[in-house]
Amino acid sequence: MWKEFKEFAVKGNAIDLAVGVIIGAAFGKIVTSLVDDIIMPPLGYLIGKVDFPSLFIALDSGNYASLKAAKDAGAPVIAYGNFLNTSLNFLLVAFAVFLLVKQINRFKRGEEPEPESKECPFCKQSVAIAATRCSFCTSQLEVETA
């Protein structure tokens, strides 16, 4: 079992996944900071000096000065401002991942795989790329140089 685990852990896929998770976590923090510190403050100012993370509804109909005060009092709250921030974070991360995948797919389309076979010019059968003689009609084939 230890041997199987070692084989799994050192495979390229497991290492790629680990690197992806680490980069994803760091990217998530960057996007969170972008939303919380760059996008939402001017948006809140333009809407009417609204601080989105502090938007909430107290379900006990109490009047609380802030979300923290309501939570400290033990009041049940719907913190819809936090939900808006988190939703915007998600949309930005999803859009960034979409752009990344789109770019990777564009690069992959440009790569054409090396042909494994060629067509015999005499009998039109498929033969190995390194073949010097056709196995079907025994004709002499030219060796292709790269």
Legacy VTK file of the C-alpha trace (Angstrom):
# vtk DataFile Version 3.0
C-alpha trace
ASCII
DATASET POLYDATA
POINTS 146 float
0.000 0.000 0.000
2.859 2.415 0.804
4.398 1.681 -2.612
1.114 2.453 -4.363
0.794 5.694 -2.417
4.348 6.734 -3.374
3.609 6.014 -7.041
0.435 8.093 -6.849
2.087 10.970 -4.999
4.962 11.369 -7.448
2.863 11.045 -10.588
2.628 14.224 -12.600
-1.143 14.485 -12.154
-1.013 14.557 -8.348
1.761 17.146 -8.327
-0.060 19.261 -10.934
-3.201 19.099 -8.813
-1.305 20.204 -5.694
0.249 23.144 -7.542
-3.179 24.072 -8.943
-4.769 24.054 -5.492
-2.013 26.252 -4.045
-2.192 28.738 -6.910
-5.997 28.675 -6.738
-5.957 29.536 -3.044
-3.593 32.445 -3.646
-5.677 33.593 -6.624
-8.818 33.440 -4.485
-7.229 35.773 -1.929
-6.266 38.207 -4.683
-9.808 38.230 -6.073
-11.284 38.647 -2.584
-9.039 41.656 -2.010
-9.943 43.044 -5.435
-13.648 42.827 -4.667
-13.503 43.946 -1.019
-10.871 46.676 -1.365
-11.094 47.944 -4.954
-14.505 47.257 -6.539
-17.051 47.426 -3.709
-15.980 50.693 -2.005
-16.421 52.887 -5.134
-19.582 50.982 -6.055
-20.984 51.549 -2.567
-20.020 55.226 -2.760
-21.742 55.675 -6.123
-24.917 53.958 -4.898
-25.113 56.219 -1.871
-22.276 55.577 0.555
-23.285 51.965 1.159
-20.850 49.579 2.856
-21.909 46.243 1.360
-20.451 43.908 4.023
-22.441 45.763 6.688
-25.814 45.218 4.983
-28.036 42.880 6.966
-31.578 42.159 8.051
-32.212 41.335 11.706
-34.861 38.593 11.871
-35.884 39.480 15.413
-36.985 42.973 14.255
-34.407 44.556 16.550
-32.645 47.791 15.678
-28.876 47.218 15.658
-26.210 49.736 14.704
-24.087 47.198 12.827
-23.891 43.587 11.776
-21.327 42.972 14.514
-23.641 44.450 17.140
-26.505 42.231 15.975
-24.314 39.129 16.050
-22.913 40.058 19.464
-26.483 40.374 20.760
-27.198 36.891 19.403
-29.820 38.101 16.941
-30.502 35.929 13.913
-29.459 37.917 10.832
-29.439 37.592 7.076
-26.105 39.116 6.065
-26.990 39.787 2.442
-24.110 42.257 2.034
-21.595 39.470 2.659
-23.532 37.326 0.207
-23.236 40.048 -2.462
-19.474 40.285 -1.888
-19.047 36.507 -2.025
-21.189 36.274 -5.166
-19.091 38.921 -6.892
-15.925 37.079 -5.804
-17.305 33.893 -7.350
-18.246 35.601 -10.614
-14.795 37.146 -10.961
-13.018 33.853 -10.203
-15.299 31.963 -12.607
-14.682 34.545 -15.328
-10.913 34.419 -14.782
-10.950 30.605 -14.936
-13.049 30.802 -18.119
-10.489 33.134 -19.722
-7.626 30.874 -18.619
-9.259 27.712 -20.009
-10.151 29.532 -23.228
-6.515 30.611 -23.661
-5.179 27.117 -22.919
-7.601 25.611 -25.454
-6.450 28.160 -28.031
-2.835 27.096 -27.483
-3.751 23.406 -27.689
-5.529 23.856 -31.020
-2.306 25.242 -32.478
-0.394 22.075 -31.657
-0.813 19.340 -34.243
0.203 15.822 -33.285
3.008 14.179 -35.225
1.626 11.769 -37.836
2.175 8.101 -37.046
1.637 6.889 -40.572
1.882 8.014 -44.171
0.103 7.023 -47.322
1.835 4.887 -49.934
1.848 6.936 -53.160
1.301 3.793 -55.241
-1.406 1.744 -53.495
-2.727 4.468 -51.159
-2.516 2.195 -48.087
-1.421 3.524 -44.714
2.124 2.534 -43.727
4.368 3.420 -40.782
6.032 6.816 -41.042
9.529 5.285 -40.850
8.810 2.610 -43.495
11.070 2.503 -46.547
9.012 -0.135 -48.352
5.215 -0.514 -48.510
4.052 -3.690 -46.778
1.053 -3.930 -49.119
2.509 -3.397 -52.609
6.244 -3.662 -51.733
7.022 -0.395 -53.514
10.138 1.507 -52.501
9.145 4.594 -50.439
11.031 7.813 -49.992
12.151 8.490 -46.432
10.720 11.800 -45.259
13.159 14.105 -43.499
11.999 16.721 -41.015
LINES 1 147
146 0 1 2 3 4 5 6 7 8 9 10 11 12 13 14 15 16 17 18 19 20 21 22 23 24 25 26 27 28 29 30 31 32 33 34 35 36 37 38 39 40 41 42 43 44 45 46 47 48 49 50 51 52 53 54 55 56 57 58 59 60 61 62 63 64 65 66 67 68 69 70 71 72 73 74 75 76 77 78 79 80 81 82 83 84 85 86 87 88 89 90 91 92 93 94 95 96 97 98 99 100 101 102 103 104 105 106 107 108 109 110 111 112 113 114 115 116 117 118 119 120 121 122 123 124 125 126 127 128 129 130 131 132 133 134 135 136 137 138 139 140 141 142 143 144 145
